[in-house]
Amino acid sequence: EDQHAAVEGGAFGLSAELKSMPSDACPEQCVYVLFDCCGMTDLSSGCDFCGVKLCFDSRELRVESHRRNATVQTLYAQPGCALLRPQAYVTLAVSVSEETFSVTLSGVPIVSGLAAGRARDAG
């Protein structure tokens, strides 16, 4: 209940320790972390969320916005991220404040003050 109130208030943080292992089920070794989910459905066209996509194999970090009935919008991309290596742990931290957010990877600031382009409903 406290977590829901923090998210609804528009200021919250999310941290996760992640690791990707090469496998046939996930050859691209990508991990997707959602941090601003406004709606989910069975069909991807009905989903509405922002998230961080970490591709360990290609060493790319992307912040993406998925809106209802719209194409995926890349808000930020960091190719060649040396911190992303297969079979190595990373710590992802996302800080959200109203309509902007910051991303830190293993203590290294990646981007700050990034506008999500999505207004939160009051109440």
N, C-alpha and C positions, 0 to 999 in steps of 0.2 A: 504494500500500500504506500509506503514512504517512497519507493522507487517510482511508482506511477505519478505521485504528486510532483516529484522532482522533474520528471520528463514533461509533464503538463505545464510546469512553471517555465520551461524554456531554457533552463540552465542545468546541465548535468554533465557527467563524465563517464566514459566507458573505457575499461582497460582489459586487455586479453593477452595471454601468452600463447603464441601460435607456433606450429611446426608442421611442415609438409614433407611427406615421404613419397618418393617415386612409386607409382603403382599403375597397373593396367586400368583400374577404375577411374583414376584421376591423372592422366598423362601430363596435363599442363601444370599440375601441382598448384592450383589456385585455391585460395581461401577467400570467402566473401563475408565481411562483417557488416551487418545492418546496424545503423545507429539512429535513424530517424524514420520509423515506419508509420505511415499514416493509413495504410490499407493493404491487405493481401487478398488475393483470390486464386482460384485454381488456374486461371489463365494469366500469363505474364502481362497481357495488355491491360489487365485490371489492377495491377499492383502499383503502389505509390510509396516509394521509400528512397532514402539515400544510403550509400554504403561505401566501404573501402574494399577494393579488390586487390589482393596481394597475390601476384604470380611469382612463385619461387623459382620456377624453371627459367622463365624469361627475365627475371629480376625487375619486374615492373610493378609499381604501385599506382593505382588509379582510384580517384574518388568519383563516383557516378551517382547521377540522379535518375531514377526510374519514375516516370509520371504516368498516370492513367492515360491510355490510348495515345501515347507519344513515344518517340524513339528515345533511346538511352542518351542522356547528355553527360559528357565527360566534363566534370568541373575542374579536375586537376589530374595531371599525369606526370609520373616520375620514372622514365625509363632508365635502365642501367643502375638500379639501386643496389649498391654493394652490400647492404645489410640483408637483402633477401637471397638466401642460399638454400638449396635443398638440404634437408636433414639438419637444419640449424634453427634454434629457437629465436623468435623475435618477440618483443613486447610492443603491442599497438596500444596507443592511448589517444582517444578522441575526446576533446572538450567542446561542448556545445553551449553557446550563449545566444539565446534568442534566434536570430536568423543567420548567424555565422558560426564557424567551427574551426578548430585547429587539430592537426594530426601530428603526432610524435611517434617515431619508430625507434625502439631500443634507446630511448633518451635523446635522440637526435630530432630536433624540430624539422618537420618536413614542409608544412604549410600552416599559416595562421591567418585568421580573419577572413577565411574563405566564405563567400556568400553562398548559401544553399539555394536561394531563389524561391523559397517556399514560405509563405506566411502561416503562422500557427493560429489556430482558432482560439479566441479568448473564451476561457471557461470550457 
